[in-house]
Amino acid sequence: MIFLSQLLGAEVSDSADQMLGRIEDIVIRDIGTLYPPVVLLVLKQSGKTRLTVPSSVVEIWGRDVALSQ
Protein backbone atom coordinates (compact mmCIF):
# COMPACT_ATOMS: atom_id res chain seq x y z
CA MET A 1 0.00 0.00 0.00
CA ILE A 2 1.25 3.47 -0.88
CA PHE A 3 0.51 6.45 1.34
CA LEU A 4 -0.07 10.03 0.20
CA SER A 5 2.89 11.20 2.24
CA GLN A 6 5.11 8.94 0.12
CA LEU A 7 3.82 10.38 -3.15
CA LEU A 8 3.71 14.11 -2.45
CA GLY A 9 6.60 15.83 -4.20
CA ALA A 10 7.57 12.74 -6.19
CA GLU A 11 8.69 13.42 -9.76
CA VAL A 12 6.51 12.03 -12.55
CA SER A 13 8.12 11.19 -15.88
CA ASP A 14 6.66 10.20 -19.22
CA SER A 15 7.50 7.10 -21.24
CA ALA A 16 10.48 8.95 -22.78
CA ASP A 17 11.82 9.62 -19.25
CA GLN A 18 11.07 13.35 -19.47
CA MET A 19 9.92 14.91 -16.20
CA LEU A 20 6.32 16.17 -16.36
CA GLY A 21 6.11 17.62 -12.87
CA ARG A 22 5.85 16.71 -9.20
CA ILE A 23 2.83 15.24 -7.45
CA GLU A 24 1.04 18.00 -5.57
CA ASP A 25 -2.24 16.26 -4.74
CA ILE A 26 -4.51 13.36 -5.61
CA VAL A 27 -8.21 13.00 -6.40
CA ILE A 28 -10.06 10.00 -5.01
CA ARG A 29 -13.42 8.39 -5.76
CA ASP A 30 -15.34 8.33 -2.50
CA ILE A 31 -17.14 5.00 -2.52
CA GLY A 32 -17.42 4.66 1.22
CA THR A 33 -14.48 2.30 1.68
CA LEU A 34 -11.53 2.55 4.03
CA TYR A 35 -9.07 2.89 1.12
CA PRO A 36 -10.82 4.74 -1.73
CA PRO A 37 -9.30 4.42 -5.20
CA VAL A 38 -7.19 7.23 -6.61
CA VAL A 39 -8.55 8.50 -9.93
CA LEU A 40 -6.28 11.45 -10.73
CA LEU A 41 -2.85 12.74 -9.83
CA VAL A 42 -2.43 16.52 -9.73
CA LEU A 43 1.04 17.53 -10.92
CA LYS A 44 2.68 20.89 -10.41
CA GLN A 45 4.84 21.98 -13.28
CA SER A 46 7.08 25.03 -13.46
CA GLY A 47 5.44 28.13 -12.10
CA LYS A 48 1.75 27.78 -11.33
CA THR A 49 0.90 25.38 -14.14
CA ARG A 50 -0.95 22.24 -13.04
CA LEU A 51 -1.64 19.04 -14.93
CA THR A 52 -4.03 16.24 -14.03
CA VAL A 53 -3.17 12.70 -15.00
CA PRO A 54 -5.55 9.72 -14.78
CA SER A 55 -4.22 7.14 -12.35
CA SER A 56 -5.00 4.41 -14.91
CA VAL A 57 -1.94 5.48 -16.98
CA VAL A 58 0.48 5.73 -14.04
CA GLU A 59 2.90 3.14 -12.70
CA ILE A 60 4.32 3.61 -9.21
CA TRP A 61 7.37 1.89 -7.73
CA GLY A 62 8.00 3.44 -4.32
CA ARG A 63 8.77 7.09 -5.09
CA ASP A 64 9.37 6.41 -8.81
CA VAL A 65 6.29 7.43 -10.77
CA ALA A 66 5.99 7.18 -14.55
CA LEU A 67 3.31 7.26 -17.22
CA SER A 68 2.80 3.84 -18.70
CA GLN A 69 1.43 5.15 -22.00
WONORZI-V468799 format. One record per residue. RES is the residue in one small letter. SS is DSSP state (H for helix, E for strand, - for the rest). NEAR is the number of other C-alpha atoms within 12 Angstrom. D_FIRST is the distance of its C-alpha to the first C-alpha in Angstrom with 1 decimal. Layout:
RES_SS_NEAR_D_FIRST + RES_SS_NEAR_D_FIRST
This chain:
m_-_12_0.0 + i_-_17_3.8 + f_-_16_6.6 + l_H_20_10.0 + s_H_15_11.8 + q_H_19_10.3 + l_H_26_11.5 + l_-_24_14.8 + g_-_22_17.7 + a_-_28_16.1 + e_E_29_18.7 + v_E_38_18.6 + s_E_27_21.1 + d_-_21_22.8 + s_-_16_23.6 + a_-_12_26.6 + d_-_16_24.6 + q_-_14_26.1 + m_E_21_24.1 + l_E_27_23.9 + g_E_31_22.7 + r_E_33_20.0 + i_E_35_17.2 + e_E_27_18.9 + d_E_26_17.1 + i_E_27_15.2 + v_E_20_16.7 + i_E_20_15.0 + r_-_15_16.8 + d_-_12_17.6 + i_-_11_18.0 + g_-_9_18.1 + t_-_9_14.8 + l_-_9_12.5 + y_-_14_9.6 + p_-_15_11.9 + p_-_21_11.5 + v_E_24_12.2 + v_E_20_15.6 + l_E_21_16.9 + l_E_37_16.3 + v_E_30_19.3 + l_E_32_20.7 + k_E_25_23.5 + q_-_21_26.1 + s_-_12_29.3 + g_-_10_31.1 + k_-_11_30.0 + t_-_14_29.1 + r_E_18_25.8 + l_E_22_24.3 + t_E_25_21.8 + v_E_32_19.9 + p_E_22_18.5 + s_H_26_14.9 + s_H_17_16.3 + v_H_21_17.9 + v_E_25_15.2 + e_E_22_13.4 + i_E_24_10.8 + w_E_16_10.8 + g_-_18_9.7 + r_-_21_12.4 + d_E_23_14.4 + v_E_33_14.5 + a_E_31_17.3 + l_E_26_19.0 + s_-_18_19.3 + q_-_15_22.6
